[in-house]
Structures are given as C-alpha cells and as structure tokens.
Amino acid sequence: MSESSGVPRIELLRFAERVAEQHLVRVRGWRVAEEQRLAAQAQRARRRPPAPDWLLERGIGVGARPQLIHKGDCWDLNDRCRPITRDEARRWIVEHIPACGQCRPDTALELLD
C-alpha cells in the first residue's frame, strides 16, 4: 500500500479491517445456522422410533403374496415393507417367501438351506 493514490495508508487499513469484520460476522452467522440445523437433526433422530428387526415386503395389488423378508437395517427397502416379529419372519421364510439377497435374513435367522 502506498499513499500515491491519495488515500492515507491508515484509512486503507481501517477499510480492510471493516471488510474483515463484516466477513467474520457473516461466517459466524453461517456457523450458528449450521449448529441449529445439526441440533434439529439430532432432536429428530432422538424422537425417531427404532428400526424394526425384521420386515415383510408386500406384493403389489390387493391380495398379492408377500415378496421378500428383510432385516430391519437392509439398504434395499421400499415403501411396501411393514415390521414383523422374529417368529413371523421365520414362519414366512419357512412358507417359501424368499429372503432378501442383500441383507440375508435367512442367515441371521439361522434358516439356511
């Protein structure tokens, strides 16, 4: 910086300081907003009921036969799944409803062929 522009060096430094302070205020606002978002996300996660241990994937259409049995933490789920008990999952697999090939509930239920 030089004073050849006609503006004293101290004025340029004061200007730079004001710009930096404004930027810091903006960044702090972003941080506060992110902290609030994370807190709300954590609160929603605490209220969420635990995932069921076993799921039955229903077929499409009225009266359709169930399609698959899944573990509750399977990544390959859709909106046609409903929670079932361990005993129900075992019974459905024994009654020839296929086990999901991704999460392998038959292995977890110790029902291997």
C-alpha positions, 0 to 999 in steps of 0.5 A: 500500500502506498499513499500515491493514490491519495488515500492515507495508508491508515484509512486503507487499513481501517477499510480492510479491517471493516471488510474483515469484520463484516466477513467474520460476522457473516461466517459466524452467522453461517456457523450458528445456522449450521449448529441449529440445523445439526441440533434439529437433526439430532432432536429428530433422530432422538424422537425417531422410533427404532428400526424394526428387526425384521420386515415383510415386503408386500406384493403389489395389488390387493391380495398379492403374496408377500415378496421378500423378508428383510432385516430391519437395517437392509439398504434395499427397502421400499415403501411396501415393507411393514415390521414383523416379529422374529417368529413371523419372519421365520414362519414366512421364510419357512412358507417359501417367501424368499429372503432378501439377497442383500441383507440375508435374513435367512442367515441371521435367522439361522434358516439356511438351506 
